[in-house]
Amino acid sequence: MLQDKVNLRVETKPFVRICVLFLLIFSLAVCATATEVPDSVTQPPHILVLDNCDIGNVPPFNDMVLLLNSKGEVVNRIGGLSICQSIGDNRAISVSEDGRFFVVCEHDVANKITAYDLPTGIEMWSLAGSFRSAAIAQGVTYALTSGATIYGKGITAIDSGGNIIKQSEEASGFDIVVDPNAKCLWLVGGDIKKCDMNLNVVKMIDPVTWCAVSVDICPDGSIWVAEREHIEVAGSQNRLLNISSKGNILQNIPLNDLSPSCVRVNKSNGNVWVTGKRFPIRRRLTFRQWPPWRRTYGYIGPRTRKYSSKGKLLLEIKRGGHSIDIDPSDGSVWIADPTQLLHYSPAGKKLETCDEVSDDSKCITIVK
């Protein structure tokens, strides 16, 4: 009998081992399933949206940057920011060419510029000041200051460590873009300036009656500028201007009742996208002035248009608003509508939407 018990123990050892091994494999499988990260989270940020999503300009502030993947799914959020509405999309958020970091300008309220590591969203450095818009070239951030005026007060160059390396009050504007090939900066606002990388103005022209609110660079070194009309500024216009690298006006495209806020150029073919809102001018009778009518705006709705490099209208989308950017991988566009982010093909077909945004102004930039 004793011998039988011993044999039983010996014979059961392999069975126990198999059971233990099975339980171990099962446990590892369960743990792996429980900790698996969705694809939308593991994908790197591709679209950045600066959203004016809090209420008013009083604490607590919670405007934020949304970091989205290429499908428009939110992968990260950075809150606690404080921005305000603007007359145009003037690159209040800008990403470096290598996709390593991005900067956010919190003008008029928080009054600072902050750099964040793109993959993690961790703050790298921050500087106090009325910084309104910025462009980045070779790790250096070129930031425009507002000085309580839409035309700007000056420009500051900041290195990758957050140190100011150069400043100038000669060059100012509302929006800025870098031409990496010609190694120069273009600034637009009350006028149009071309600067070298040392912040010296090398060319200035003044076709702007009120304010140019957006600028982008073309493959040939020329620029497209979006100018807005103001009802109280005689001679001001809603239009697109194509300016050569030497400062000559190549094209003048009237936008009529489309008040533009952002213009972007497809670097592969030179096509031009502009988004904004339609505000036709109306006249109302009044007995307080002569002639007895008063000019007012009547809001119709948002619009986005695509033009060829020669200025021919190619398509129009009845959505849009404050901001737009082009995905260089396929020429598609992401547009900030009043209540959504919208993704369209180059032919104007809607591809995706993102509803995780506010109904206020938003600025978009895409990691190139």
C-alpha positions as CSV (number, residue, x, y, z in Angstrom):
1,M,0.0,0.0,0.0
2,L,2.8,2.4,0.9
3,Q,4.5,1.6,-2.4
4,D,1.3,2.4,-4.2
5,K,1.1,5.8,-2.6
6,V,4.7,6.6,-3.6
7,N,3.9,5.6,-7.2
8,L,0.9,7.8,-7.2
9,R,2.9,10.8,-6.1
10,V,5.5,10.2,-8.7
11,E,2.9,9.7,-11.4
12,T,1.1,12.9,-10.6
13,K,4.1,15.2,-10.7
14,P,4.1,15.6,-14.6
15,F,0.3,16.4,-14.4
16,V,0.9,19.1,-11.8
17,R,3.7,20.6,-13.8
18,I,1.5,20.8,-16.9
19,C,-1.3,22.4,-14.9
20,V,1.0,25.0,-13.4
21,L,2.5,25.8,-16.8
22,F,-1.0,26.2,-18.3
23,L,-2.0,28.6,-15.5
24,L,1.1,30.6,-16.0
25,I,0.5,31.0,-19.7
26,F,-3.1,31.9,-19.1
27,S,-2.1,34.5,-16.5
28,L,0.4,36.1,-18.9
29,A,-2.2,36.3,-21.7
30,V,-4.7,37.9,-19.4
31,C,-2.2,40.5,-18.2
32,A,-1.2,41.3,-21.8
33,T,-4.8,41.8,-22.8
34,A,-5.5,44.0,-19.8
35,T,-2.5,46.3,-20.5
36,E,-2.8,46.4,-24.3
37,V,-2.8,50.1,-25.5
38,P,-5.3,51.0,-28.3
39,D,-3.7,51.9,-31.6
40,S,-5.1,55.5,-31.3
41,V,-3.0,56.0,-28.2
42,T,0.2,54.5,-29.5
43,Q,0.1,56.5,-32.8
44,P,2.3,59.7,-32.6
45,P,0.6,63.1,-32.7
46,H,0.1,64.3,-36.2
47,I,-2.5,67.2,-35.8
48,L,-2.3,69.9,-33.2
49,V,-5.3,72.0,-32.3
50,L,-5.1,75.1,-30.0
51,D,-8.7,75.4,-28.8
52,N,-10.1,78.5,-27.1
53,C,-12.5,76.3,-25.1
54,D,-12.9,77.9,-21.7
55,I,-15.5,80.6,-20.9
56,G,-14.4,84.2,-20.9
57,N,-11.0,85.6,-19.8
58,V,-11.3,85.1,-16.1
59,P,-9.8,82.3,-14.0
60,P,-9.9,79.3,-13.9
61,F,-8.3,79.1,-17.4
62,N,-8.6,75.8,-19.3
63,D,-8.0,76.5,-22.9
64,M,-6.0,73.5,-24.3
65,V,-4.0,71.9,-27.0
66,L,-5.4,68.7,-28.5
67,L,-2.9,66.3,-30.0
68,L,-4.5,64.0,-32.6
69,N,-3.3,61.2,-34.7
70,S,-3.7,61.0,-38.5
71,K,-7.2,59.7,-38.1
72,G,-8.3,62.6,-36.0
73,E,-8.4,60.7,-32.7
74,V,-7.2,62.5,-29.6
75,V,-4.1,61.0,-28.2
76,N,-3.1,63.7,-25.6
77,R,-4.4,67.0,-24.1
78,I,-2.5,69.9,-22.6
79,G,-4.8,72.1,-20.5
80,G,-4.6,75.1,-18.2
81,L,-3.8,77.5,-21.1
82,S,-5.4,80.9,-21.6
83,I,-5.9,82.5,-25.1
84,C,-8.5,84.7,-26.6
85,Q,-10.2,85.2,-29.9
86,S,-8.3,86.7,-32.8
87,I,-9.0,88.3,-36.1
88,G,-7.2,85.5,-37.9
89,D,-5.2,82.3,-37.7
90,N,-1.8,83.8,-37.0
91,R,0.2,80.7,-36.0
92,A,-0.4,80.9,-32.3
93,I,0.7,77.3,-32.4
94,S,3.6,76.1,-34.5
95,V,5.6,72.9,-34.8
96,S,9.3,72.4,-35.6
97,E,10.3,71.0,-39.0
98,D,11.7,67.8,-37.4
99,G,8.6,67.3,-35.3
100,R,10.5,67.4,-32.1
101,F,8.7,70.2,-30.3
102,F,6.0,72.8,-30.7
103,V,5.3,76.2,-29.3
104,V,2.1,77.9,-28.1
105,C,1.6,81.7,-27.8
106,E,-0.8,82.8,-25.1
107,H,-1.2,86.5,-26.1
108,D,-3.3,89.2,-24.4
109,V,-4.3,87.0,-21.4
110,A,-1.5,84.7,-20.0
111,N,1.1,86.6,-22.1
112,K,3.7,83.9,-22.6
113,I,5.2,81.5,-25.1
114,T,5.8,77.9,-24.1
115,A,7.6,75.0,-25.9
116,Y,6.4,71.4,-25.4
117,D,8.0,68.1,-26.3
118,L,5.8,66.8,-29.1
119,P,5.8,63.0,-28.3
120,T,5.2,63.5,-24.6
121,G,3.5,66.9,-24.2
122,I,6.0,67.8,-21.5
123,E,6.9,71.5,-21.1
124,M,10.4,72.3,-22.2
125,W,10.7,76.0,-21.6
126,S,8.5,79.1,-21.2
127,L,9.0,82.9,-21.5
128,A,6.8,85.7,-20.4
129,G,5.7,88.3,-22.9
130,S,3.0,89.4,-25.3
131,F,3.9,86.8,-27.9
132,R,1.2,86.4,-30.6
133,S,2.5,84.1,-33.3
134,A,5.6,82.1,-34.1
135,A,7.5,80.1,-36.8
136,I,10.3,77.7,-36.2
137,A,13.5,77.1,-38.3
138,Q,16.5,74.9,-37.4
139,G,15.4,74.8,-33.8
140,V,15.1,78.6,-33.4
141,T,11.6,80.1,-32.7
142,Y,10.9,83.4,-34.3
143,A,8.0,84.9,-32.3
144,L,6.1,88.1,-33.0
145,T,5.0,90.3,-30.0
146,S,1.7,92.2,-30.1
147,G,2.3,95.3,-27.9
148,A,-1.5,95.8,-27.6
149,T,-1.9,96.4,-31.3
150,I,-2.9,94.0,-34.1
151,Y,0.1,95.3,-36.2
152,G,2.6,94.1,-33.7
153,K,5.5,95.6,-31.7
154,G,8.5,93.5,-32.6
155,I,10.1,90.1,-33.1
156,T,12.2,87.8,-30.8
157,A,14.4,84.9,-31.8
158,I,14.5,82.1,-29.1
159,D,16.9,79.2,-29.1
160,S,16.0,75.5,-28.3
161,G,16.7,76.1,-24.6
162,G,14.3,79.0,-24.3
163,N,17.0,81.7,-24.3
164,I,16.5,85.0,-26.2
165,I,19.2,85.3,-28.8
166,K,18.0,88.4,-30.8
167,Q,15.2,91.0,-30.7
168,S,14.1,93.7,-33.0
169,E,11.4,96.3,-33.1
170,E,12.0,97.2,-36.7
171,A,10.3,94.0,-37.8
172,S,6.7,93.5,-36.6
173,G,3.5,91.9,-37.8
174,F,0.4,89.8,-37.1
175,D,1.5,86.6,-38.8
176,I,4.8,85.1,-39.8
177,V,6.2,82.3,-42.0
178,V,9.6,81.0,-42.7
179,D,11.1,80.3,-46.2
180,P,13.6,77.6,-45.4
181,N,15.0,77.6,-49.0
182,A,15.7,81.3,-49.2
183,K,16.5,81.5,-45.4
184,C,14.2,84.4,-44.8
185,L,11.1,85.4,-42.8
186,W,7.9,87.0,-44.1
187,L,5.8,89.1,-41.8
188,V,2.3,90.5,-42.5
189,G,-0.1,92.8,-40.7
190,G,-0.4,96.5,-41.4
191,D,2.1,95.9,-44.3
192,I,4.3,93.1,-45.7
193,K,7.9,92.7,-44.7
194,K,10.7,90.3,-45.8
195,C,13.4,89.8,-43.2
196,D,16.7,87.9,-43.1
197,M,17.3,85.4,-40.3
198,N,19.1,88.1,-38.3
199,L,15.7,90.0,-38.1
200,N,16.8,92.8,-40.5
201,V,14.1,94.1,-42.9
202,V,15.3,93.6,-46.5
203,K,12.0,94.4,-48.3
204,M,8.8,96.2,-47.3
205,I,5.7,96.8,-49.4
206,D,2.4,98.4,-48.2
207,P,-0.6,97.3,-50.3
208,V,-2.6,96.5,-47.1
209,T,-5.4,99.0,-46.2
210,W,-6.5,97.5,-42.8
211,C,-4.8,94.2,-41.9
212,A,-3.3,91.1,-43.5
213,V,-4.1,88.2,-41.1
214,S,-2.4,85.2,-42.6
215,V,0.5,84.3,-44.8
216,D,2.1,81.1,-46.3
217,I,5.0,80.3,-48.5
218,C,4.9,78.9,-52.1
219,P,7.3,76.4,-53.7
220,D,8.7,79.2,-56.0
221,G,9.5,81.4,-53.0
222,S,6.5,83.8,-53.5
223,I,3.9,84.1,-50.7
224,W,0.1,84.2,-50.5
225,V,-1.4,86.8,-48.1
226,A,-5.0,86.9,-46.9
227,E,-6.2,90.5,-46.3
228,R,-9.4,91.4,-44.5
229,E,-12.0,94.1,-45.0
230,H,-13.1,96.3,-42.1
231,I,-16.4,98.0,-42.4
232,E,-15.1,101.3,-40.9
233,V,-11.8,101.4,-42.9
234,A,-12.5,102.8,-46.3
235,G,-10.8,101.0,-49.2
236,S,-10.1,97.8,-47.2
237,Q,-10.8,94.5,-49.0
238,N,-11.3,90.8,-48.6
239,R,-8.7,89.4,-51.0
240,L,-5.7,87.1,-51.6
241,L,-2.4,88.6,-52.7
242,N,0.4,86.7,-54.4
243,I,3.7,88.4,-53.7
244,S,6.9,87.5,-55.5
245,S,10.2,86.9,-53.6
246,K,11.2,90.4,-54.7
247,G,8.1,92.0,-53.3
248,N,6.1,92.4,-56.5
249,I,2.3,91.8,-56.6
250,L,1.7,88.9,-59.0
251,Q,-2.0,88.2,-58.4
252,N,-4.9,90.0,-56.7
253,I,-7.9,87.8,-56.1
254,P,-11.0,89.5,-54.7
255,L,-12.9,87.3,-52.1
256,N,-15.9,89.7,-52.0
257,D,-18.0,88.8,-49.0
258,L,-15.6,86.0,-47.8
259,S,-13.7,87.4,-44.9
260,P,-10.6,85.2,-44.8
261,S,-8.9,84.1,-41.6
262,C,-6.3,81.6,-42.8
263,V,-4.5,80.8,-46.1
264,R,-2.3,77.7,-46.7
265,V,-0.4,76.5,-49.8
266,N,0.1,73.0,-50.9
267,K,3.9,72.8,-51.4
268,S,3.7,69.9,-53.9
269,N,1.6,71.7,-56.5
270,G,1.1,75.4,-55.4
271,N,-2.7,75.1,-54.9
272,V,-4.0,77.6,-52.4
273,W,-6.6,77.0,-49.7
274,V,-8.4,79.8,-47.8
275,T,-11.0,79.5,-45.1
276,G,-13.2,82.2,-43.4
277,K,-16.7,83.4,-43.0
278,R,-19.1,85.2,-45.3
279,F,-20.1,88.7,-44.2
280,P,-22.0,90.6,-46.9
281,I,-22.4,94.3,-46.3
282,R,-25.9,95.6,-45.7
283,R,-27.3,99.1,-45.5
284,R,-29.8,100.2,-42.8
285,L,-31.7,103.4,-42.6
286,T,-30.8,105.8,-39.8
287,F,-31.8,109.4,-38.9
288,R,-28.6,110.1,-36.9
289,Q,-26.2,110.7,-39.9
290,W,-26.1,111.8,-43.5
291,P,-26.4,110.0,-45.9
292,P,-29.3,108.4,-44.0
293,W,-28.0,104.8,-44.0
294,R,-25.6,102.8,-42.0
295,R,-23.3,100.0,-43.3
296,T,-23.5,96.7,-41.3
297,Y,-22.4,93.1,-41.8
298,G,-24.8,90.2,-42.2
299,Y,-23.4,86.8,-41.4
300,I,-24.2,84.0,-43.9
301,G,-21.9,81.1,-42.9
302,P,-18.4,79.7,-43.2
303,R,-16.6,78.9,-46.4
304,T,-13.5,77.2,-47.6
305,R,-12.1,77.7,-51.1
306,K,-9.3,76.1,-53.1
307,Y,-7.5,78.0,-55.9
308,S,-4.9,76.9,-58.4
309,S,-1.5,78.5,-58.3
310,K,-2.7,80.7,-61.1
311,G,-5.7,81.9,-59.1
312,K,-8.4,79.8,-60.6
313,L,-11.2,78.8,-58.3
314,L,-11.2,75.0,-58.2
315,L,-13.8,74.2,-55.5
316,E,-15.7,75.6,-52.6
317,I,-16.8,73.8,-49.3
318,K,-19.6,75.3,-47.3
319,R,-17.8,74.6,-44.0
320,G,-14.8,76.2,-42.4
321,G,-14.1,79.2,-40.3
322,H,-10.9,80.1,-38.4
323,S,-8.1,77.7,-39.4
324,I,-6.9,75.2,-42.0
325,D,-3.8,73.2,-42.7
326,I,-2.7,70.8,-45.4
327,D,-1.4,67.3,-44.8
328,P,1.7,67.0,-47.1
329,S,1.5,63.2,-47.2
330,D,-1.7,63.2,-49.4
331,G,-2.7,66.8,-49.9
332,S,-5.8,66.5,-47.8
333,V,-6.9,69.3,-45.5
334,W,-8.0,69.7,-41.9
335,I,-10.4,72.6,-41.3
336,A,-11.6,74.1,-38.0
337,D,-15.4,74.5,-38.3
338,P,-17.2,76.4,-35.5
339,T,-18.2,73.1,-33.9
340,Q,-16.0,70.4,-35.4
341,L,-12.7,69.5,-37.0
342,L,-13.3,68.4,-40.6
343,H,-11.0,66.3,-42.8
344,Y,-11.4,66.7,-46.6
345,S,-9.7,65.1,-49.6
346,P,-7.9,67.3,-52.2
347,A,-11.1,67.0,-54.3
348,G,-13.3,68.2,-51.5
349,K,-14.7,64.9,-50.3
350,K,-15.4,64.7,-46.5
351,L,-13.2,62.0,-44.9
352,E,-13.4,62.3,-41.1
353,T,-14.8,64.5,-38.4
354,C,-13.7,65.1,-34.8
355,D,-16.3,66.4,-32.3
356,E,-14.0,66.7,-29.3
357,V,-13.5,70.5,-29.7
358,S,-15.4,73.6,-28.5
359,D,-17.6,75.9,-30.5
360,D,-15.1,78.7,-30.3
361,S,-12.0,79.7,-32.3
362,K,-9.4,77.0,-33.0
363,C,-5.9,77.0,-34.6
364,I,-4.6,74.0,-36.5
365,T,-1.1,72.9,-37.4
366,I,0.0,69.6,-38.9
367,V,3.3,67.8,-38.2
368,K,5.1,67.9,-41.5
